[in-house]
Amino acid sequence: MDQPPFEKLLIANRGEIAVRIQRTCRELGIETVAVYSEADRDALHVRYANQAVCLGGPSPADSYLRGERILEAARATGAQAIHPGFGFLAENADFARAVEDAGLAFVGPPATAMEVMGDKLASRAAMIAAGVPVVPGTDAVADAAAAAEAAAGIGYPVMLKASAGGGGKGIRVVRDGDAMRSAFTTASGEAQAAFGDGRMYVEKFLECPRHVEIQVLGDAHGNLVHVGERECSIQRRHQKLIEETPSPVIDEETRERMGAAAVAAARAVDYRSAGTVEFLWSQGEFYFLEMNTRIQVEHAITEMCYGVDLIEQMIRVAAGGRLELPQPMRPRGHAIEVRLNAEDPDHGFRPSLGTIDSLRLPGGPGVRVDSGAYGGMEITPHYDSMIAKLVVHGGDREQARRRMVRALQELHVGGVRTSAGLALRVLRTEAFRSGDYDTGFLETWMESGESAAREFADDLAEVAALAAVLYRQQEPLRRPPQQASAGGLSPWVQAGRRAQHGRDA
């Protein structure tokens, strides 16, 4: 057996991504250290770990965002490396630098790459210098008047975007000059509150775009590869619900052009580890959007189609290993992921808090569940609403779609509302079946009321199917007794009487 890249690794995260990382570590022979908040004392990632250290109170500020406390836990347990997962401190350059200064390996990219790609203006300038196509736009604008002047030159509609933005915060679509002042004030204030940076810039708004991202991997020896694309256009307020690979609109030639652009983007910041270069695709052309300097939530569909463990590659690269993946890599079949969030889509996606009192997860051919959920788990307001990811793989897109429908029908989460029902309805739409959708589809479809009508029709169909099954099951009871079998008795009763006669004899 190969020598493990590390003897012990600390996972600075929680929930399904922490469990996901632990699984790869077990396969590699690496012991794991979990960190947890007081609210997560009974969480799965705590139970699965070889060691666990409490960081503090239930809020992220008192636990998972305490970088110095995480470093103390690593030193106390003898961990040699820290994997940040996604969210929390995963893209915090100061934390990455502190990990390395402590003599530990950070399972992620260099802090300098995070700093460039974490600033939308700096990353935009770097991409222009690297020859990566970008959406027509500006550098930082001082105020609403400057933004309006820039927008007039670019042409409406435009997008106001926060330089330090992410997660859909600090973004507004502006369709004319009259709306610019209020949009700028609102977006800049939102960015200041979320990121401590209210700087804004202006970009051309692409009508009916698709969100397509490229998975990249790099090592410290200068090797950089891409591992295909992911389609992430089923989203609400820039938050993804369903992802798939390959994209229904990306052909082999475009895949290679996008892949080359993504590699050029990563090389421009001397990238290593796993990362994702995100593009907007519109009318056959693509433009750089941003780079996520971490593992993505939707990495599992890439793993299913390309047969590579991205977490393993991250760990080996952090230990100084070389990438040994061929280029180009070809997708095998099709994969779809649904994010299972504890929220109520029919009431404004409000959080669904409470206790999961019963849980049944789907299985069967081609089904994977990455989850931190369990029966008795309490959903609190302290953390992100995602509790699991359902992932399926099929020989082609339609098989994968049908397989996901089946997996969602098998799923049961009792005690809280989830996004599963909405995802099921989306998968049954003609737009998804045909692959003809864009980033505005979900919100437009829901606002039209069609989603609720579809759910009602599906409910009626399921009730009718259940009634038909029950009717067929009751049919033998409706028959006259002499018709039950040739001898007036069922074969099972006859067999039972013969067995009884044998015993009596």
ChimeraX attribute file (.defattr): number of C-alpha atoms within 10 A of each C-alpha:
attribute: neighborCount
match mode: 1-to-1
recipient: residues
	/A:1	5
	/A:2	6
	/A:3	9
	/A:4	16
	/A:5	21
	/A:6	19
	/A:7	16
	/A:8	21
	/A:9	28
	/A:10	30
	/A:11	27
	/A:12	28
	/A:13	26
	/A:14	26
	/A:15	22
	/A:16	23
	/A:17	25
	/A:18	28
	/A:19	24
	/A:20	19
	/A:21	23
	/A:22	25
	/A:23	17
	/A:24	16
	/A:25	22
	/A:26	13
	/A:27	10
	/A:28	19
	/A:29	16
	/A:30	19
	/A:31	18
	/A:32	28
	/A:33	25
	/A:34	27
	/A:35	28
	/A:36	27
	/A:37	20
	/A:38	14
	/A:39	17
	/A:40	19
	/A:41	16
	/A:42	14
	/A:43	20
	/A:44	20
	/A:45	29
	/A:46	23
	/A:47	13
	/A:48	17
	/A:49	20
	/A:50	13
	/A:51	15
	/A:52	20
	/A:53	20
	/A:54	19
	/A:55	22
	/A:56	18
	/A:57	15
	/A:58	19
	/A:59	16
	/A:60	16
	/A:61	13
	/A:62	14
	/A:63	23
	/A:64	25
	/A:65	20
	/A:66	17
	/A:67	21
	/A:68	13
	/A:69	18
	/A:70	25
	/A:71	19
	/A:72	14
	/A:73	21
	/A:74	26
	/A:75	15
	/A:76	10
	/A:77	16
	/A:78	14
	/A:79	21
	/A:80	19
	/A:81	25
	/A:82	27
	/A:83	24
	/A:84	27
	/A:85	25
	/A:86	19
	/A:87	19
	/A:88	19
	/A:89	19
	/A:90	24
	/A:91	23
	/A:92	18
	/A:93	19
	/A:94	14
	/A:95	21
	/A:96	26
	/A:97	16
	/A:98	16
	/A:99	21
	/A:100	15
	/A:101	10
	/A:102	13
	/A:103	11
	/A:104	20
	/A:105	22
	/A:106	26
	/A:107	29
	/A:108	26
	/A:109	28
	/A:110	20
	/A:111	20
	/A:112	16
	/A:113	21
	/A:114	24
	/A:115	18
	/A:116	19
	/A:117	24
	/A:118	22
	/A:119	17
	/A:120	24
	/A:121	21
	/A:122	15
	/A:123	24
	/A:124	24
	/A:125	15
	/A:126	17
	/A:127	24
	/A:128	13
	/A:129	12
	/A:130	16
	/A:131	12
	/A:132	21
	/A:133	19
	/A:134	18
	/A:135	17
	/A:136	14
	/A:137	19
	/A:138	18
	/A:139	17
	/A:140	17
	/A:141	17
	/A:142	11
	/A:143	15
	/A:144	20
	/A:145	14
	/A:146	14
	/A:147	23
	/A:148	23
	/A:149	13
	/A:150	20
	/A:151	25
	/A:152	14
	/A:153	9
	/A:154	17
	/A:155	15
	/A:156	18
	/A:157	17
	/A:158	25
	/A:159	21
	/A:160	26
	/A:161	27
	/A:162	30
	/A:163	26
	/A:164	22
	/A:165	22
	/A:166	19
	/A:167	10
	/A:168	13
	/A:169	20
	/A:170	27
	/A:171	26
	/A:172	19
	/A:173	19
	/A:174	23
	/A:175	15
	/A:176	14
	/A:177	16
	/A:178	10
	/A:179	13
	/A:180	21
	/A:181	15
	/A:182	12
	/A:183	19
	/A:184	26
	/A:185	13
	/A:186	15
	/A:187	22
	/A:188	27
	/A:189	18
	/A:190	19
	/A:191	23
	/A:192	18
	/A:193	13
	/A:194	15
	/A:195	16
	/A:196	11
	/A:197	16
	/A:198	21
	/A:199	22
	/A:200	28
	/A:201	24
	/A:202	28
	/A:203	23
	/A:204	19
	/A:205	20
	/A:206	17
	/A:207	12
	/A:208	15
	/A:209	19
	/A:210	25
	/A:211	25
	/A:212	27
	/A:213	26
	/A:214	24
	/A:215	24
	/A:216	26
	/A:217	24
	/A:218	25
	/A:219	25
	/A:220	19
	/A:221	12
	/A:222	12
	/A:223	16
	/A:224	23
	/A:225	23
	/A:226	28
	/A:227	25
	/A:228	24
	/A:229	27
	/A:230	26
	/A:231	22
	/A:232	24
	/A:233	25
	/A:234	25
	/A:235	18
	/A:236	17
	/A:237	13
	/A:238	17
	/A:239	12
	/A:240	18
	/A:241	23
	/A:242	22
	/A:243	25
	/A:244	27
	/A:245	27
	/A:246	26
	/A:247	23
	/A:248	15
	/A:249	16
	/A:250	18
	/A:251	10
	/A:252	10
	/A:253	9
	/A:254	14
	/A:255	20
	/A:256	16
	/A:257	12
	/A:258	28
	/A:259	23
	/A:260	16
	/A:261	24
	/A:262	28
	/A:263	24
	/A:264	18
	/A:265	27
	/A:266	27
	/A:267	17
	/A:268	18
	/A:269	20
	/A:270	17
	/A:271	28
	/A:272	26
	/A:273	27
	/A:274	28
	/A:275	26
	/A:276	25
	/A:277	25
	/A:278	23
	/A:279	26
	/A:280	21
	/A:281	21
	/A:282	15
	/A:283	11
	/A:284	8
	/A:285	12
	/A:286	23
	/A:287	20
	/A:288	24
	/A:289	20
	/A:290	22
	/A:291	24
	/A:292	20
	/A:293	28
	/A:294	22
	/A:295	24
	/A:296	16
	/A:297	18
	/A:298	23
	/A:299	19
	/A:300	25
	/A:301	25
	/A:302	26
	/A:303	16
	/A:304	24
	/A:305	24
	/A:306	19
	/A:307	13
	/A:308	14
	/A:309	14
	/A:310	23
	/A:311	24
	/A:312	17
	/A:313	22
	/A:314	26
	/A:315	28
	/A:316	20
	/A:317	24
	/A:318	25
	/A:319	19
	/A:320	13
	/A:321	15
	/A:322	16
	/A:323	20
	/A:324	10
	/A:325	15
	/A:326	10
	/A:327	10
	/A:328	13
	/A:329	14
	/A:330	14
	/A:331	18
	/A:332	17
	/A:333	17
	/A:334	24
	/A:335	33
	/A:336	28
	/A:337	27
	/A:338	24
	/A:339	23
	/A:340	22
	/A:341	22
	/A:342	26
	/A:343	20
	/A:344	19
	/A:345	19
	/A:346	14
	/A:347	8
	/A:348	8
	/A:349	15
	/A:350	13
	/A:351	20
	/A:352	19
	/A:353	17
	/A:354	17
	/A:355	17
	/A:356	19
	/A:357	14
	/A:358	14
	/A:359	16
	/A:360	12
	/A:361	17
	/A:362	17
	/A:363	15
	/A:364	10
	/A:365	9
	/A:366	16
	/A:367	20
	/A:368	20
	/A:369	19
	/A:370	18
	/A:371	21
	/A:372	20
	/A:373	21
	/A:374	18
	/A:375	14
	/A:376	15
	/A:377	19
	/A:378	19
	/A:379	22
	/A:380	18
	/A:381	13
	/A:382	11
	/A:383	14
	/A:384	13
	/A:385	19
	/A:386	20
	/A:387	20
	/A:388	20
	/A:389	23
	/A:390	25
	/A:391	26
	/A:392	30
	/A:393	26
	/A:394	22
	/A:395	13
	/A:396	13
	/A:397	22
	/A:398	13
	/A:399	16
	/A:400	23
	/A:401	24
	/A:402	16
	/A:403	22
	/A:404	27
	/A:405	18
	/A:406	16
	/A:407	22
	/A:408	19
	/A:409	13
	/A:410	12
	/A:411	15
	/A:412	14
	/A:413	20
	/A:414	16
	/A:415	19
	/A:416	19
	/A:417	21
	/A:418	24
	/A:419	19
	/A:420	24
	/A:421	16
	/A:422	18
	/A:423	21
	/A:424	20
	/A:425	18
	/A:426	24
	/A:427	16
	/A:428	15
	/A:429	15
	/A:430	11
	/A:431	14
	/A:432	17
	/A:433	15
	/A:434	11
	/A:435	13
	/A:436	12
	/A:437	19
	/A:438	21
	/A:439	21
	/A:440	18
	/A:441	19
	/A:442	20
	/A:443	13
	/A:444	13
	/A:445	15
	/A:446	16
	/A:447	10
	/A:448	11
	/A:449	10
	/A:450	14
	/A:451	19
	/A:452	16
	/A:453	12
	/A:454	15
	/A:455	16
	/A:456	12
	/A:457	12
	/A:458	15
	/A:459	12
	/A:460	12
	/A:461	12
	/A:462	12
	/A:463	12
	/A:464	12
	/A:465	12
	/A:466	11
	/A:467	12
	/A:468	11
	/A:469	11
	/A:470	11
	/A:471	11
	/A:472	10
	/A:473	10
	/A:474	10
	/A:475	9
	/A:476	12
	/A:477	10
	/A:478	7
	/A:479	10
	/A:480	9
	/A:481	12
	/A:482	11
	/A:483	12
	/A:484	14
	/A:485	11
	/A:486	9
	/A:487	10
	/A:488	13
	/A:489	14
	/A:490	15
	/A:491	13
	/A:492	9
	/A:493	11
	/A:494	14
	/A:495	12
	/A:496	12
	/A:497	12
	/A:498	12
	/A:499	11
	/A:500	11
	/A:501	10
	/A:502	9
	/A:503	8
	/A:504	7
	/A:505	5
